[in-house]
Amino acid sequence: MDAVVSGDDVEQPKPDPAPYIKAAGLLEVAPGLCLAVEDGQLGVQAATSCGMHVARVPAPSVLTLEWLQAFLP
């Protein structure tokens, strides 16, 4: 991982987009060029509200490279 952001790194937790905005900033990438991988509705709301693409993981067991590639342009 090039950057890790946790709830301790921001003042506002999900569904506020602050965690995702901070992560994009650390990566020096515009949020619209990012793919957020989420397993919960609050995370999906947070990532979507800052313009990120979102892949909702129904269960950790399906999280494979092939599964993620289906969400990339």
JONOR-V856084 format. One record per residue. N is the residue number from 1. PHI is phi in radians with two decimals (999 if undefined). PSI is psi in whole degrees, -180 to 180 (none if undefined). OMEGA is omega as a letter, one per 20 degrees, with the letter a starting at -180 (NA if undefined). Layout:
n:N phi:PHI psi:PSI omega:OMEGA
n:N phi:PHI psi:PSI omega:OMEGA
This chain:
n:1 phi:999 psi:134 omega:r
n:2 phi:-1.48 psi:-23 omega:r
n:3 phi:-2.69 psi:142 omega:r
n:4 phi:-2.29 psi:130 omega:r
n:5 phi:-2.19 psi:130 omega:r
n:6 phi:-2.06 psi:175 omega:r
n:7 phi:-1.05 psi:-24 omega:r
n:8 phi:-1.28 psi:-15 omega:a
n:9 phi:-1.58 psi:-7 omega:a
n:10 phi:-2.36 psi:158 omega:r
n:11 phi:-1.43 psi:-33 omega:a
n:12 phi:-1.91 psi:124 omega:r
n:13 phi:-1.39 psi:171 omega:r
n:14 phi:-0.99 psi:142 omega:j
n:15 phi:-1.50 psi:6 omega:r
n:16 phi:-1.10 psi:141 omega:a
n:17 phi:-1.34 psi:1 omega:a
n:18 phi:-0.90 psi:-44 omega:r
n:19 phi:-1.07 psi:-38 omega:a
n:20 phi:-1.33 psi:-37 omega:r
n:21 phi:-1.11 psi:-42 omega:r
n:22 phi:-1.12 psi:-44 omega:a
n:23 phi:-1.08 psi:-45 omega:r
n:24 phi:-1.08 psi:-40 omega:r
n:25 phi:-1.11 psi:-43 omega:r
n:26 phi:-1.09 psi:-34 omega:r
n:27 phi:-1.47 psi:-10 omega:a
n:28 phi:1.01 psi:45 omega:a
n:29 phi:-2.30 psi:139 omega:r
n:30 phi:-1.11 psi:139 omega:r
n:31 phi:-0.92 psi:-35 omega:a
n:32 phi:-1.16 psi:-12 omega:r
n:33 phi:-1.78 psi:7 omega:a
n:34 phi:-1.80 psi:154 omega:r
n:35 phi:-2.06 psi:116 omega:r
n:36 phi:-1.61 psi:134 omega:r
n:37 phi:-1.88 psi:118 omega:a
n:38 phi:-2.31 psi:151 omega:r
n:39 phi:-2.03 psi:2 omega:a
n:40 phi:-2.34 psi:157 omega:a
n:41 phi:-1.13 psi:-37 omega:a
n:42 phi:-1.12 psi:-39 omega:r
n:43 phi:-1.18 psi:-40 omega:r
n:44 phi:-1.08 psi:-44 omega:r
n:45 phi:-1.08 psi:-44 omega:a
n:46 phi:-1.10 psi:-48 omega:a
n:47 phi:-1.17 psi:-42 omega:a
n:48 phi:-1.12 psi:-39 omega:a
n:49 phi:-1.20 psi:-18 omega:r
n:50 phi:-1.80 psi:8 omega:r
n:51 phi:1.64 psi:9 omega:r
n:52 phi:-1.40 psi:155 omega:r
n:53 phi:-1.35 psi:148 omega:a
n:54 phi:-2.29 psi:134 omega:r
n:55 phi:-1.99 psi:114 omega:r
n:56 phi:-1.54 psi:122 omega:a
n:57 phi:-1.56 psi:116 omega:a
n:58 phi:-1.22 psi:-30 omega:r
n:59 phi:-2.77 psi:143 omega:a
n:60 phi:-0.95 psi:-28 omega:a
n:61 phi:-1.17 psi:-19 omega:r
n:62 phi:-1.59 psi:-3 omega:a
n:63 phi:-1.36 psi:91 omega:r
n:64 phi:-2.15 psi:163 omega:r
n:65 phi:-1.03 psi:-42 omega:r
n:66 phi:-1.09 psi:-41 omega:r
n:67 phi:-1.12 psi:-45 omega:a
n:68 phi:-1.14 psi:-38 omega:a
n:69 phi:-1.08 psi:-24 omega:r
n:70 phi:-1.15 psi:-21 omega:a
n:71 phi:-1.67 psi:-7 omega:a
n:72 phi:-1.56 psi:144 omega:r
n:73 phi:-1.23 psi:none omega:NA
